Amino acid sequence: MDSHDNLATVIEALLFVAGEPIPIGKLAQLSNSSVVEVQIAVQKLQEAAYTRGIRVLEHDRMISLVSAPHLASYVEKLIKEEILG
């Protein structure tokens, strides 16, 4: 495993625990990495997640974990169930 793969796992864990978007600069700070290294690791995460139930979304230099769009109906069921009981 190269250093970008290892960084990708660190970023994945941070995003999972945060539960909300994290700025790229904050991810760099938390992982003791450069912004460029974080961008490369995020790209690796995006590629790895492509066939899974999650996606790694980058928008306005913020990174987040989101559910895959094609699984929206399942996610919607869960959310409705939690809200309505």
VENUR-V716168 format. One record per pair of residues at least 12 apart in sequence whose ideal C-beta (glycine too) atoms are under 6 Angstrom apart, sorted by sequence separation. I is the first residue (numbers start at 1). GAP is how many residues later the second one is. D is the distance in Angstrom with one decimal. If there is no record, write none. Layout:
BEGIN
i=I gap=GAP d=D
i=I gap=GAP d=D
END
This chain:
BEGIN
i=55 gap=13 d=5.5
i=24 gap=14 d=5.5
i=53 gap=15 d=5.3
i=11 gap=16 d=5.7
i=14 gap=16 d=6.0
i=53 gap=18 d=5.7
i=10 gap=21 d=5.0
i=42 gap=21 d=5.7
i=7 gap=24 d=6.0
i=7 gap=26 d=5.7
i=11 gap=30 d=5.4
i=8 gap=33 d=4.2
i=12 gap=33 d=5.9
i=7 gap=34 d=4.1
i=4 gap=36 d=5.2
i=8 gap=36 d=4.6
i=4 gap=37 d=5.1
i=8 gap=37 d=4.9
i=24 gap=37 d=5.0
i=23 gap=38 d=6.0
i=23 gap=39 d=5.6
i=4 gap=40 d=5.8
i=21 gap=41 d=3.8
i=22 gap=41 d=5.7
i=21 gap=43 d=3.9
i=15 gap=50 d=4.7
END
